[in-house]
Amino acid sequence: MSEDTAVTSGLLDRIKKNARLAVIMGIIMVICGIFAIVSPFAVGLSVTLFVGIMLVVGGIAQCILAFQAGAFGKGLMIFIIGALTAAVGFYLLNQPLSGLAAITLFLAAYFVATGIFELISAFQIRPADGWGVMLFNAIVTLLLGIMIWSNFPVSGAWAIGILFGVKLLVGGWPLIFIGRSVRGAAKAAASA
């Protein structure tokens, strides 16, 4: 067995191993996505708590940075922003239901604003290829934002969890198919 063959064989083994990992991760994402869609309220609260934890950690880190920079000099603004960030994080942790409501309203406003800007962009590029797909995406985004907004506060119980679940499903399937395809190609290359 030549050195080139050994290197190629080792590379193909690593490709197959990583492709298997991609398939496993894709399956896990799909299962988690199904769970999120089935129990969106629990997932929405979990996302809210996770965001709260991240804000607390980030806020504390900014406050530490401010003290290292000199809190009453150059670092005063960093300290204030860090303290506000940590305070919002603690609020989300202590009031996850109202935090979920706030995140839902923010999401609705984001979808409405994004939908409007995408709609304008679609008409600006109108003769170009793909403008219809962009228009369709803009309309769906805008309608989703309006739907979440008009069904608030009920939408707070399902919107975040279902959207998170759909994102996991949409992200998981490509990993499964790409991983299987790459693994099959690596097996075919190894047998050739």
N, C-alpha and C positions, 0 to 999 in steps of 0.2 A: 504494500500500500504506500503510495507516494505521499509526500508532504502535502501537496495540493489537495489530494483526495481526503486526507485526514482533516485538513482545515475545512473543506467543503462539508464533510460529514458532520463535524462539530457545529458548524454554522447552521446546517439543516436541523440538527437536533435542538439547538437553541430556538430556532424559528418555530418548530413544532411545539416546544414547551411553552413559549410565549403565546402562541396561537391558542393552545389549550387554556391558558390563563385568561385570555380575552373571552373565550366562550364561557368559562365559568363566571367571570365577572358580569358578562352580559346576562346570563341566566339569573344571577343574584339580583341584578338591577331590575329585570322583568318581574321577578317575584316580589321585590320591594315595591315596585310600581303598582302591582295588583293590590298589595296590602294597603297602599296609600289610597287607592281609588275606593277600596271597600270600606276603609275607616278614615275618611278625610278629616274629621274633627280631631281625632287623636293625633294625626300627622300634622295638622295645622298647629295644634298646641305644642307639639314637639319642635317644629320649625321655629315657633315663637321663642321657646325656651333656649334653643340653640343660638338664635340671633342674640338673645339677652346675654348669654354666657360670652359670646364673642365680643359684644359691646363692652361688657365689664372688663374682660381681659385687655382689650384694646385701649380702653380708657385708662386703666391702671398703668399700662405700659407708657401711654403718653404722659401721664403725671410723673412717672419715674424719669422719663426723658426730660421733662421740664425742670425737675430738680437738679438733674445733672447739668443742664444748660444754664441754671441760675433762675429759679422760679420768679423772682421779683425783678428780673431784668429782661433778658432776651427770651426767656422761656415762659413768661406770664401768659401769653396767648395760648401756647401749647398746653399749659397747665389747665387753663379755663376750658379749652376744648376737650381735654382728657377727662376733666371732672364732669362735664356735661355728658360726654359719651358714656362714662361709667354710670352716671345717674339714670340715663335712659335704659341702660342694660339692667340695672337693679329694678327699675320700674317694670320692665318686661318680665323679669323673673318673679316679681311679687304680684303682678296683675296680668297673668298670661291671657286671660279672656279679653280684656280691653286692649292688650298688645296685639292680639290676633285681629281684633276689629280694626285697629289702626293700620296694621300691615295690609289688611284686605282693602281698606279705602285707598291706601297708597298704591296698591296694585291696580285697582280700578282706574284711578287717575292716570297712572302710567300707561295702561292699555289705551285709554281714550286719547291721551296726548300723542302716543306713538302711532295710533291708528290714523289720526288726523294728519300728522307729518308724512306718514307713508302714503296716504291718499294723495296729498299734494305732490309728493315726489313721483308717484305713478303717473299722474297727469303731465308732469313736466317732461318725463322721458317717453311720452305716449307713442310716438311712432317706432320706438326701439323694440327689438325682440325682448320678450319677457315682461313687458309692462303690464300685461293682463294678469300674470301671476302675482306681480307686485300689488296690483289693484285688489285682487282677491284676498291676499294676505292682509292688506290694509283694512278691508271691509270686515274680515273675520276678527281682527284685533280690535277694531272699533266696537263692533257688536259685543264682543266678549267683555270689554270694559264697561259698556252701557248695561249689559246684563248683570254684571257683578254689582255695579253702582245702584241699579234700580231694585235689586233684590236685597240690598243691605238693610238690616243686620243679619238676615238669614244666610246670605252668601258668605259671611264670615265663618260659618260652621263647615262649609264645604270647599270654598274656592281655593284656598292655599293647598290643602291636602290633595284635591283632585288634580290641580295643575302640577304639583310636585310629582304625583303619581304618573301623570301623562308624560312628563319630562323623563322620568326614569324608564318608562316603557319605550319611548322613542329613542332614548340613548342606549338601551340595552340590546334591542334587536340588531342594530348594525354591528355591535361587537360580536354577537353570536355569528352572524353571517360572514363577516370579514374573517373572524378567527377560524371558522370552518373552511372557508375558501383558502386562506393562507396555509392552513394545516394540510389540506388536500394537495395544494401545489407543492408543498415541501415533501410530502410523501411521494408524489409523482417524480419529483426531481431526484429523490434518493433512490428510487427504483430504476431510474434511467442510467 
